[in-house]
């Protein structure tokens, strides 16, 4: 049986990922790439979970 993903779970996860971008205003520009890399990985993981469902 495949795991069913609820729309609200995706919304919560996406909101959490995107909220991490808010930290960009408070950190040095030299640290922005690490935040972008993390967000990109997390978004890719979310998309993979949706594709697998």
BAKE-360534 format. One record per residue (C-alpha): residue in three letters; x, y negated, z. Coordinates in nm, 3 decimals. Last residue first. Layout:
BAKE-360534
+-----+---------+---------+---------+
|   r |       x |       y |       z |
+-----+---------+---------+---------+
| ALA |       X |       Y |       Z |
...
+-----+---------+---------+---------+
end
This chain:
BAKE-360534
+-----+---------+---------+---------+
|   r |       x |       y |       z |
+-----+---------+---------+---------+
| UNK |   0.263 |  -0.914 |  -0.344 |
| UNK |   0.617 |  -0.879 |  -0.480 |
| UNK |   0.593 |  -1.197 |  -0.687 |
| UNK |   0.472 |  -1.392 |  -0.381 |
| UNK |   0.760 |  -1.261 |  -0.171 |
| UNK |   1.006 |  -1.350 |  -0.448 |
| UNK |   0.865 |  -1.702 |  -0.461 |
| UNK |   0.913 |  -1.743 |  -0.087 |
| UNK |   1.271 |  -1.612 |  -0.109 |
| UNK |   1.348 |  -1.856 |  -0.390 |
| UNK |   1.207 |  -2.139 |  -0.178 |
| UNK |   1.429 |  -2.034 |   0.114 |
| UNK |   1.738 |  -2.017 |  -0.105 |
| UNK |   1.666 |  -2.361 |  -0.256 |
| UNK |   1.604 |  -2.510 |   0.088 |
| UNK |   1.933 |  -2.369 |   0.220 |
| UNK |   2.129 |  -2.496 |  -0.079 |
| UNK |   1.967 |  -2.840 |  -0.051 |
| UNK |   2.056 |  -2.858 |   0.319 |
| UNK |   2.418 |  -2.757 |   0.249 |
| UNK |   2.436 |  -3.014 |  -0.031 |
| UNK |   2.313 |  -3.288 |   0.202 |
| UNK |   2.605 |  -3.254 |   0.445 |
| UNK |   2.835 |  -3.501 |   0.264 |
| UNK |   2.546 |  -3.748 |   0.261 |
| UNK |   2.575 |  -3.775 |   0.639 |
| UNK |   2.273 |  -3.663 |   0.841 |
| UNK |   1.969 |  -3.851 |   0.966 |
| UNK |   1.789 |  -3.928 |   0.641 |
| UNK |   1.845 |  -3.575 |   0.517 |
| UNK |   1.663 |  -3.428 |   0.816 |
| UNK |   1.331 |  -3.475 |   0.638 |
| UNK |   1.437 |  -3.209 |   0.389 |
| UNK |   1.382 |  -2.947 |   0.659 |
| UNK |   1.013 |  -3.033 |   0.636 |
| UNK |   1.008 |  -2.875 |   0.292 |
| UNK |   1.094 |  -2.532 |   0.427 |
| UNK |   0.840 |  -2.552 |   0.708 |
| UNK |   0.570 |  -2.676 |   0.477 |
| UNK |   0.642 |  -2.393 |   0.237 |
| UNK |   0.620 |  -2.135 |   0.516 |
| UNK |   0.291 |  -2.278 |   0.642 |
| UNK |   0.143 |  -2.300 |   0.292 |
| UNK |   0.257 |  -1.946 |   0.212 |
| UNK |   0.099 |  -1.813 |   0.530 |
| UNK |  -0.221 |  -2.005 |   0.452 |
| UNK |  -0.245 |  -1.837 |   0.112 |
| UNK |  -0.233 |  -1.495 |   0.274 |
| UNK |   0.021 |  -1.244 |   0.150 |
| UNK |  -0.097 |  -0.886 |   0.105 |
| UNK |   0.158 |  -0.616 |   0.169 |
| UNK |   0.138 |  -0.344 |  -0.090 |
| UNK |   0.000 |   0.000 |   0.000 |
+-----+---------+---------+---------+
end
